[in-house]
Amino acid sequence: MRRRVTNAALVSVGAVLLASAAVAVAMPAGAAAAGCSVKYGVSSQWQGGFGANVTITNLGDAVTSWTLTWNYNAGQTVTQAWNTTLTQSGTTVTAKNVSYNGAIATNGTVSFGFNGSWTGSNPDPSTFTLNGVGCTGGTEPTPPPTDPPPTTPPPNGPADITVNSATRYQTVDGFGAAQSIWGSAWSTTDTQTLVGMGANQLGLSIVRTGLSPESSEWATHVNSLKTAKSYGSNVKILASPWTAPAAWKTNNSRVNGGKLKTDYYDDYANHLNSYVQYMRGQGVPIDVTSVQNEPDWHPDYDSMDWSGTELRTFVRDQGTKVQNTKLMVAEAVNMNYGYTDPTLNDATARNNIGYVGGHLYGTEESGRLRPYSLAEQHNKPVWMTEWNLHAADGGGSNIWGNPANAAVWNETLDDIMRTVHKSMEANWNAYIWWYGKRYYSFIGDGESAFGTVAGAPLKRGYAFSQYAKYVRPGYQRVALTKSSKASPLEVTAYQGDGKITLVILNRSNSAVNNAVIQAPQNVSRAEHYLTSQNANAASQPTSVNGGQATINVGARSISTLVFTL
């Protein structure tokens, strides 16, 4: 299911399409200054959803208590808000100030925003009530976008990006995130939002789950994993153990590292196998089972130390005992080859594994965010199985619930999306983020201090979906060339399911307009979806002529162009 937008709702990146209602208000004495007005504007709109901003002006200085109400009469529903407490009862929406979000009036002005859903139509409300006083007024003319797309696309000519499907690279296994390793599972709705392919769903194709040392804890995630398998499309499950049972370790503890005693290697193999068979019996096939999460890290939580040689010995001698799954070695903190080369260099051990895994912490700095030639030589897919970054917290914890926050968007685009791009260019086969449900992640967790709504898609989730939702398991990355006009763009292309898909990062401050994209053959359709600071996977105008499409790539954006062949 693809999102589409009507011509009236199409917006270019960085532009805001305002449908404003300016209304005069007669306020009671002491409530606010006379002449108060409200401006309501739709900033982005997609099939079934929209984002809006509201500004109240001439409110009066330092007003610490205000309530604004309006009515929706066309099926709109508020889903997420920032800088206000927003509630809805039937058709009536009520917005109130929240001082911790900075929504006290300054110089007589206050602003807030929200996301919503709509069915059929999305008209602006025309009547507002402020602090109990009704106000009406006419709608101002809608101003044009500040950076509009051309009304007549230029004639197609030399391409700015040319896809060459004759040159092929890695096969993509997917893009994903982890469940809570310690604690409750995703709800059914959370799981559907994360793996689903519909509107406002993110299309993850890999779910990482913890393999507890206690079998009594295995049932915790059964329902969410079963939902992911049944509701998603070709979803794979990766199970990662943090530690063996304490009694099998040299430090007799689940925490602070400690090694697995060699005389318990067979018990540990049977433990991994028991988990896989238990899940299989619950209707949850475990596609990939890691031998160890971060064997090179021994923190004061569940952990276990291994050397690369010890991992080699374990999978060589015990690996065949773990059935109905493929083993992975071995998720080192920074893709340290010292933990995987010994296994890859031993023919017996190598035959007992299906995947090589590692984490992204320090990997780029150490020069290993690049192709892993030994793994490629032996046809072992490389998965990046964990990274977690939320340095933008320094700008204020409640920023995460605000989809237009610049610090959040800059970190998402310049760090996370950039490393996804580089991972694909490095011929890695999968990219798995840390927790899928967290205030800095793909859907909110509802912690009041961080300003997110539990289960609601976040800006970072929409950005990640530009890969996850449109580059599906089994697609193969293919070559491309770029013109000088397209040089600011970071682009990868993929082929599968009768489609050619390009993911385009524009981290520059300038749009690349009228970019001509050349497919390897004539196409029947082209769709363009874009996420920026002001848009969430929003459909964009695209013209098609034979095997070429012409698009506008907005500044500071990530977008996906899908050709149907």
Disulfide bonds with the S-S distance in Angstrom:
none
